[in-house]
Amino acid sequence: MFKYQSSSSANNSRRKTMDLKEFGGNNYSTEYVRFDRDQLECESTLAQADNLIKAGQIQAGVELLLKILQYNPQFGKAYNYLGWIYETQYQNYTYAEECYKNAMKYAPDYAPVYLNYAYLLSSGGRFDELKAHLDMALTIPNVSKEVIYGQYGWMYEMQQNPQAAMNYYVKAAMSALDTSRLTYYKEAIDRCKIKLELKNLLNDYRLSN
């Protein structure tokens, strides 16, 4: 398991800025534009890591992500990538969760981490934590409400509450713009209808015996 030493003072000492001065004759005002080279460098290296991961070169991608975090321990997006790798490739769920939490801490507006963390909680059957996380994720402006509603539906379906699941699948479908996603939610709603019918039949049987 990789560990990182996070030091705000060390990070601040690394941060480099550049002032670009717009100048001209007396008819022009002078402006200064602060250009964050540190952020740009991290984003560029992250794009390289993303390409390596997509090409199946996981170890090389991890090495670049670690390089980013050595340079800037508060670059949240890199933690999200590491979390995904450790969850899906190495099945190290404890470390993956730690990475996802760091990603949300340092990049609170980065939508993908909220969905990834929801998948981790749902796959682990941690429904109380998942419910709280989904409630919070709905308040993040750029997080897909369609996917969040779909996760609510899955959660309630797994808890054998087909009526609640169906309600959320309908919400997800109404938020979807992709036809293939509409098909997926229709199938989920139909599945929940069958489960609800079976549940009602079971309840009627118990009442009559």
N, C-alpha and C positions, 0 to 999 in steps of 0.2 A: 504494500500500500504506500502510495506516495504521500508525503506530508509537505506542507508549505509553511515557511516562516513569513508571517504577515507583519510588516512594520510600516506604519503610516509615515514615519519620519524618513525611512529609507526610500519609500515610494516617492515622497515629495522631493527628495534630493535627486531622484532620477528624472523627474518631470522637466521637460525642456519646452520652452515656448519661443515663438519667433514673432516679432513685430514687423508687419509689412506696412510701410508708410506710403500713403497716396499723396503725391505732391505735384505742384504745378505753379501757375502764376498766382497773382493776387486775387483772382476771381474764384479760386478753388479753396475749399476748406481742407484741413488736414485730418485724416482719420487713421486710426490704428486698428489693425485686425490681428487678433491673437489666434495663432495657428497652433493647435495642440499636436505636436509631432509624436508624442507618446501614444495618444489614442490612435492616430493613423497607423503607426507601426504595429500596434496590437491587432487592429482590424485587418491589415494586410496579411499578417502571419496567420490569423484565424482563417482567412479565406484559403490560404495554402493548406492548412490542416484539414479544412472541410473537403477540399479536393482529394487529399490523400485518403481520408476516411471513406469517401464515396467510391474510390478506386480499390477499396479493400485493404489498403496499407495502414492498418489500425495502429501498429506500434509506432510507425513513423509519424502518424497524426498525433498520437499521445505525446511524443517527444516535443513536437512543436507547441502543443498546448501547455506543457510544462515550462517550456521556454518563455511563453507569454507570461505565465504566472510568476516566474522568477523575475521578470522585468517589471511586471505590474500585478501584484497579488490581489488587487481589487478589480480586475477585469472580469466582470461577472459572466459574460458570454462563454469564456473558456471553461468555466466551471460547469456550465450546462452541457457542453460537449463531453467533458470528462464523465459527468454523471450518466449521460446516455451510453457511453462506451462501457463503463463499469457495470451498468445495469444489464444491458442487452448482450454484451460480448463476454464479459467475465463473471456475470451473475454475483457480483459483489454489491449486494443491495445496501448494506450499511454505508459503504463509502460513496455509493451513488447518491444516497439520500443526503449525505453531508455536502456533496458537490452541488446538488440542486438547491439546498438551503443557502449555500454561499452565493449561488447565481441569483436567487431572489433578493438576497441582502444587498449585493453590489450592483445588480442591474434590475431594479424593481419594475421597469417598464418593458422588459424583454419578454414578449409573449410566449415563445416556445417553452421556456422552463416551467411555466405554470401547467401546461399540458403534459409535459414529460413527468412532472412530479405527480400529477393526477393519475397517470398510467401506473406509476410505481405503487401508489397507495391502493389503487383498485386491484392490481394483480396480486397484492398481498392481502386482500380482503380486509383492509383497515378502514372500515366504512365510516366510523365516527370521525376519524381524521380526514377522510376523503370528503365527507359532507362539509366540514369546516373549511377545507381548502377550496372546494368548488364555490362555496358562498363568497369567499374572499376573491377568488379569481374573477367572478362576475363583475367585480368593482374595478377591474383593470381595463381601461378603455380599449386597448388593442388586442385583447384576448378574444378568440373566436367564441361567441356565445353559442353558436351551433354545436361546436365540439363539447363545450361545457355542459349544455343541456343533454347531449348524447351520453356524457359520462354520468350525469344524474340518472338517466334512464337505465343505463347498465347497472348502476349501483342498486337501484330499487328492484330491478329484475332479479339480481343475485340475492337480494334479501327476501325474495318471494313476495313482493308487493307489486303485482302486475299492473294494478290500476295506477299507482303513482308512476311506475315506469312508463306506462303508455302516455300519460300526460306530458312527461318530459320528452319522450320521443316525438310527440306532436309538435312541441315547441321547437325542437331541433330541426324538424322537417320544415317548419314555417320560416326558419332562419337560413335554410340551405338554399344555395343558388346553383349547385351542381346536380344535374339530373341523376347521376349515379348515386349520389348521397340520398336523394329522395327515395330511390328504390330501396336502399339499405334501411332507411327509417320505416318505410311502409312494411317491409318484411318484419322488422322488430315489433311494430304495432300489431300486426297480424299474429305474431307469435305470442304477444302478451294477451291478446283477446282469447286465444285458446287456453292459455294458462289461467286467466280469470274465470273462464267457463268451467274449467276443471276444479278450480278452487271453490267455486260456488256449489258445484255438484258434491264435492267432498263435505262442505259445511252442511248441505241439506241431508246428506247421508248420516252424518253424525247426529243431527237433530232428530232424525226419525228412528234412531236406534239407542 
